[in-house]
Amino acid sequence: MTFEQPFQIGDIVLDNRVVLAPMAGVCNSAFRLTVKEFGAGLVYAEMISDKGLIQRNQKTLDLLYIDERENPLSLQIFGGDKETLVEAAKYVDKNTNADIIDINMGCPVNKIIKCEAGAKWLLDPNKIYEMVSAVVDAVDKPVSVKMRIGWDEEHIFAVENAQAAERAGAAAIAMHGRTRVQMYEGKANWGVLKEVKKNISIPFIGNGDVETPQDAKRMIEETGVDAVMIGRAALGNPWMIYRTVQYLETGELKREPSVREKMDVCLLHFERLMQLKGESVAVREMRKHASWYLKGIRGNGIVRNAINQAETASELRALLNNVTEQLEDREHSQVEAI
Ligand SMILES: Cc1cc2nc3c(=O)[nH]c(=O)nc-3n(C[C@H](O)[C@H](O)[C@H](O)COP(=O)(O)O)c2cc1C
């Protein structure tokens, strides 16, 4: 797939058009760096509370850690109050090596909506304009917005909302093709993404239901988006990013990874999580990741159960290494050679 212009957000030039979605509880530096090494053009960090930043809550501040090998990176903040959102954005602007500041206008969960944050703003383009312009005026880094297409089927203000963000000075928009009410149910509406793309001129990143490299190509062809954002399909599967980049750039569909490759990367991800969070937290957090890495490997049930009981790093490492020995041969017969 060839594009006339390089993909750029503000003054940040990106190597390609494949973007890792922000995912709370997942997209910390350990995962992002691992995905970056598989070629992501841009990675988003998990959403960070404006209030947590302003109160200098240690757990919130820890979320700001970025390894320089991850750049370019977009750091996402959320909040429902203009003053605190601006304060938080200024803090990120001055105290982190993030390249882009992203504002969350898509989070559908009640806890966030009750604070007037996340998807709440989708009902009011004027509020979007007000919030985004206040942040843009306060910082030097480019500001982007990630939103859903609307609140519910009857309130899809995707075009108005995106235009409001553009008018307010946003350097890019990423849009998930679901409404707030849909949460993660049903299908992402790519038709609305196409409509938005036609009506704005800043870079537009399409998101929702890109599960394969072929989906990514289809999304670009059908909607005209400038880049694709991949979330759930990258969980335990950074190869999805690599395979998508390759497919978009060369048309070649690279093979799926072998069990050994999956476990090697899972172990690397785990060692990075250990560095970041220490043994006890890393072992617990790695359980969900391990189960994602193991997805699709035949006979993984027993190992998954054992991993869920693991308490120490050495137990977890042994289990993951054991997977390679026990399940590799079976899997190899299913994996086609390159
Ligand atoms: C576990 C999880 C956490 C998420 N956290 C965030 C978040 O912090 N900020 C955000 O804007 N979207 C978040 N999302 C939404 C994703 O960024 C993305 O919009 C959504 O998963 C649809 O893309 P997909 O079909 O490629 O998964 C999250 C999604 C998941 C599954």
The ligand as an SDF file (V2000), in Angstrom:
LIG
                    3D

 31 33  0  0  0  0  0  0  0  0999 V2000
   -8.3080   -3.9400   28.3150 C   0  0  0  0  0  0  0  0  0  0  0  0
   -8.6480   -2.6720   27.5650 C   0  0  0  0  0  0  0  0  0  0  0  0
   -8.3040   -1.4470   28.0990 C   0  0  0  0  0  0  0  0  0  0  0  0
   -8.5940   -0.2680   27.4050 C   0  0  0  0  0  0  0  0  0  0  0  0
   -8.1720    0.9270   27.9190 N   0  0  0  0  0  0  0  0  0  0  0  0
   -8.3080    2.0610   27.1740 C   0  0  0  0  0  0  0  0  0  0  0  0
   -7.7260    3.2810   27.6070 C   0  0  0  0  0  0  0  0  0  0  0  0
   -7.0410    3.3620   28.6400 O   0  0  0  0  0  0  0  0  0  0  0  0
   -7.9440    4.3810   26.8410 N   0  0  0  0  0  0  0  0  0  0  0  0
   -8.6630    4.3280   25.6770 C   0  0  0  0  0  0  0  0  0  0  0  0
   -8.8150    5.3550   25.0040 O   0  0  0  0  0  0  0  0  0  0  0  0
   -9.2020    3.1760   25.2340 N   0  0  0  0  0  0  0  0  0  0  0  0
   -9.0180    2.0460   25.9440 C   0  0  0  0  0  0  0  0  0  0  0  0
   -9.5060    0.8610   25.4610 N   0  0  0  0  0  0  0  0  0  0  0  0
  -10.1490    0.8250   24.1340 C   0  0  0  0  0  0  0  0  0  0  0  0
   -9.1240    0.4810   23.0440 C   0  0  0  0  0  0  0  0  0  0  0  0
   -8.1230    1.4860   22.9590 O   0  0  0  0  0  0  0  0  0  0  0  0
   -9.8050    0.3310   21.6700 C   0  0  0  0  0  0  0  0  0  0  0  0
  -10.4530    1.5350   21.3650 O   0  0  0  0  0  0  0  0  0  0  0  0
  -10.8400   -0.7960   21.6460 C   0  0  0  0  0  0  0  0  0  0  0  0
  -10.3380   -1.9650   22.2750 O   0  0  0  0  0  0  0  0  0  0  0  0
  -11.2780   -1.1270   20.2120 C   0  0  0  0  0  0  0  0  0  0  0  0
  -10.1780   -1.5310   19.4320 O   0  0  0  0  0  0  0  0  0  0  0  0
   -9.9160   -3.1060   19.0910 P   0  0  0  0  0  0  0  0  0  0  0  0
  -11.1470   -3.6270   18.4090 O   0  0  0  0  0  0  0  0  0  0  0  0
   -8.7130   -3.0970   18.1820 O   0  0  0  0  0  0  0  0  0  0  0  0
   -9.6690   -3.7950   20.3900 O   0  0  0  0  0  0  0  0  0  0  0  0
   -9.2610   -0.3250   26.1550 C   0  0  0  0  0  0  0  0  0  0  0  0
   -9.6350   -1.5650   25.6440 C   0  0  0  0  0  0  0  0  0  0  0  0
   -9.3300   -2.7380   26.3070 C   0  0  0  0  0  0  0  0  0  0  0  0
   -9.7160   -4.0580   25.7040 C   0  0  0  0  0  0  0  0  0  0  0  0
  1  2  1  0
  2  3  1  0
  2 30  2  0
  3  4  2  0
  4  5  1  0
  4 28  1  0
  5  6  2  0
  6  7  1  0
  6 13  1  0
  7  8  2  0
  7  9  1  0
  9 10  1  0
 10 11  2  0
 10 12  1  0
 12 13  2  0
 13 14  1  0
 14 15  1  0
 14 28  1  0
 15 16  1  0
 16 17  1  0
 16 18  1  0
 18 19  1  0
 18 20  1  0
 20 21  1  0
 20 22  1  0
 22 23  1  0
 23 24  1  0
 24 25  2  0
 24 26  1  0
 24 27  1  0
 28 29  2  0
 29 30  1  0
 30 31  1  0
M  END
$$$$
